[in-house]
Amino acid sequence: MPLHSKGLSKGRACWYGVLSGIVEPLAGFITVLLSSLISPVLPYFLSFAAGAMIFVVIEELVPEMAEGEHSNWGTIMFMLGFTLMMILDVALG
């Protein structure tokens, strides 16, 4: 929709959308082929992906945190609080 609103035809905008998503099955196929090599570091990859998703959700879906002069402080404090909560959860059971 954004590409079509900028003047591209519907077909070309759809084609660009398809091309932007083609990397996912290709990366999935490569991951399956290399699964024996990736298994030891998979928890680290998944935790990085989870942290990145939490950052995106907080930065984009909670707009009040992004307002003002020091817009990153709310996000940073949320991430530190979440990290502390997870540490306490693991330490205290």
C-alpha positions as CSV (number, residue, x, y, z in Angstrom):
1,M,0.0,0.0,0.0
2,P,2.7,2.6,0.8
3,L,4.4,1.9,-2.6
4,H,1.1,2.1,-4.5
5,S,0.3,5.4,-2.7
6,K,3.7,6.7,-3.9
7,G,2.8,6.1,-7.5
8,L,3.8,2.5,-8.3
9,S,1.4,0.3,-10.0
10,K,-0.5,-2.3,-8.0
11,G,1.4,-5.2,-9.7
12,R,4.8,-3.7,-9.2
13,A,4.1,-2.8,-5.5
14,C,2.9,-6.4,-5.0
15,W,6.0,-7.8,-6.7
16,Y,8.3,-5.7,-4.5
17,G,6.4,-7.0,-1.4
18,V,6.9,-10.6,-2.6
19,L,10.6,-9.9,-3.2
20,S,11.0,-8.4,0.3
21,G,9.7,-11.6,1.9
22,I,11.6,-14.1,-0.2
23,V,14.6,-14.0,2.1
24,E,12.6,-15.7,4.9
25,P,12.2,-19.1,3.2
26,L,15.7,-19.0,1.8
27,A,17.2,-18.2,5.3
28,G,15.0,-21.0,6.8
29,F,16.3,-23.5,4.2
30,I,19.9,-22.5,4.9
31,T,19.3,-22.8,8.6
32,V,17.8,-26.3,8.2
33,L,20.9,-27.4,6.2
34,L,23.3,-26.0,8.8
35,S,21.2,-27.1,11.9
36,S,23.9,-29.3,13.2
37,L,26.4,-26.4,13.3
38,I,23.8,-23.8,14.6
39,S,22.4,-25.9,17.5
40,P,25.0,-25.0,20.1
41,V,24.5,-21.3,19.5
42,L,20.7,-21.4,18.8
43,P,19.7,-20.2,22.3
44,Y,21.9,-17.1,21.9
45,F,20.4,-16.4,18.5
46,L,16.9,-16.8,19.9
47,S,17.5,-14.6,22.9
48,F,19.0,-11.9,20.7
49,A,15.9,-12.1,18.4
50,A,13.6,-11.9,21.4
51,G,15.5,-8.8,22.8
52,A,15.3,-7.2,19.4
53,M,11.5,-7.8,19.2
54,I,11.0,-6.4,22.7
55,F,12.9,-3.3,21.7
56,V,10.8,-2.8,18.6
57,V,7.6,-3.3,20.4
58,I,8.5,-0.9,23.2
59,E,9.9,1.7,20.8
60,E,7.1,1.6,18.2
61,L,4.0,0.6,20.1
62,V,4.4,2.7,23.2
63,P,4.7,6.1,21.6
64,E,4.8,8.0,24.9
65,M,8.2,6.6,25.6
66,A,9.5,8.0,22.3
67,E,8.3,11.6,22.9
68,G,10.4,14.4,24.2
69,E,14.1,15.3,24.2
70,H,15.5,12.1,25.7
71,S,13.4,9.6,23.8
72,N,15.6,6.5,24.4
73,W,15.6,6.6,28.2
74,G,12.2,5.1,28.5
75,T,13.1,2.2,26.3
76,I,16.5,1.7,28.0
77,M,14.9,1.7,31.4
78,F,12.2,-0.8,30.3
79,M,14.9,-3.1,28.9
80,L,16.9,-2.9,32.2
81,G,13.8,-3.5,34.2
82,F,12.9,-6.5,32.1
83,T,16.4,-7.9,32.4
84,L,16.3,-7.4,36.2
85,M,12.9,-9.2,36.3
86,M,14.2,-12.1,34.4
87,I,17.4,-12.4,36.5
88,L,15.3,-12.4,39.7
89,D,12.9,-14.9,38.2
90,V,15.7,-17.3,37.4
91,A,17.6,-16.7,40.7
92,L,14.5,-17.0,43.0
93,G,12.7,-19.7,41.0
